[in-house]
Amino acid sequence: MKINRRIIRTVLVYAVYILGLGLLQTILPDRAAILGVKPDLTLVLAILAGYLFGQRDGMAVGLLAGFMRDALAGRGLGLGMLLLMYAGLFAAVAFRRFFRRNISLGLILVILGTAIYHLVITFLTFAVPVLPGVVYTLSGLYQHMLQILPGALIVNFLVGIPMILLLYYAGPYRRGGRPEEDDEDEERNVGDGLWQTK
């Protein structure tokens, strides 16, 4: 079986981004925070990978970045993986039918994805408390979310600027492979189409 060089490049580039950003997120100093909130590098990576390169890339990157997040945080595997996988999937389909993929819309999607992520986390914390015996009120969780959300939106937006440029110019596919065609062409040229063997 002939190994496709594009697949090797894709896997290696994503591995560098996922490992590098996952580790960087754990060692970010407090001065990297805005309004008391540090950037969520793995969330931004999952959103931008899905937005730029399609559903399979978004889901795979989200799943693996979530695995890194869960493993480095020392908590049970599962929730982070699922949330980031769905974030990548959401980003892949959110604006697909209405807009061409470009940098400005990618940054808007980072803001939207961050807000939705914090809403989902707030609801899940209320519905399924992480700490047994600790009772959370929905209003208390909502107030906490409102306190951290402005900082999260700003810091993820600012981190999204260099990250989308890195993915665009030094991403898993050559610049000519960026999905600008119709969905059918995208399946053949990048992302989903690259994983098919002949």
Secondary structure, 3 states (H helix, E strand, C coil): CCCCHHHHHHHHHHHHHHHHHHHHHHHCCHHHCECCECCCHHHHHHHHHHHHHCHHHHHHHHHHHHHHHHHHHCCCCCHHHHHHHHHHHHHHHHCCCCCCCCHHHHHHHHHHHHHHHHHHHHHHHHHCCCCCCCCCCHHHHHHHHHHHHHHHHHHHHHHHHHHHHHHHHHCCCCHHHCCCCCHHHHHHHCHHHHHCCC
